[in-house]
Amino acid sequence: MIRTGGQTYPTITDAADYFKVSTKTVAAWIVKGIIPAPPHITYGTRTVEVFPATYLEEAAKALNKFRSARQSPRRRAVGRSGEGAS
């Protein structure tokens, strides 16, 4: 958590705990566009990503949509036994 201006903001570590994955996985999902980019705040001289509850809910929906699309039946039978045998 980051505290600034009297408010507390969740970090990528908190998001990783929410999704029960590593911080590297959350970062990879963002880079790949699987979940949307999180909002940013100014923290001292830096700009940091924050992961509020509303963002996490939106990201969870995007992640579920991505996972559902990957599990849809789109596989075809690759071959039959005996094909290509000499």
N, C-alpha and C positions, 0 to 999 in steps of 0.2 A: 504494500500500500504506500501511496505517496500522500503526504499531507502538505497542502499549500492553501493559503488564503482562507484558512478555517474549514476547508473541505478535505475529505479523504477520497482518493481515487484508486481503484484497483489497477494492478499492473499485469503484465503478461504472465507473471508467475501465478497470480490469482486466476487468470483465465485458464491456464494449464491445469490448475487444481479443479476448476469447474468442469472442464472437459475430461479430466483424468488422463491427460497425456503430458508429454514434456513441453517445455517452452519452445524447443526447436520445432516440434510438430506444429504448434500454434503459429509460429513465425512462417513456416513453410506453407501452411494453409493460406495465410494472408498473401504471400508472394505469388502463389499459384492461382489466386483468385477464388479459392474454394469458399472462403469466408470473406466478408467485406473488410476493408481497411478500417481500423478503429479510429476514434477521434483523438486529437492531440491537445495537449495543454502546454503552456510555458511553465517550466519548473526551474526557477533561477534563470540561468542563461541558456538552458537547454529546452528543446521541444521534445516532449515524450508522449508516447502512445498510452492511452488509458482505456480501460475495459469495464465501463459501467454496466450495471445489470441490464439495462435496456439494450445495450450493444450485444451482450452475451446471449440474450434471448434471440435477437436477430441473427447472430452468427450460428446459433444452434439450429435454427430453421434452415439456413443456407447449407449447413453441414448435413442435415438430414436429407435435404433435397438432393445434394450431391451423392450421398450414399445410396439413396433410393434409385437414382439414375444408373449408378454402377451395377446395381443388383438386378436391373430389369432383364427379362429374358431376351437376350440378343445373341446368344451363342448358337452356333450351328454345329452340327455333327461334322467333325473334321475328316473323318474317313471311315471306311468299313473294314472289318477284319478281312484280310486276304488281298486287299487292294495293293498293288505295287509289288506283290511278292513274285519272285522269279521262279 
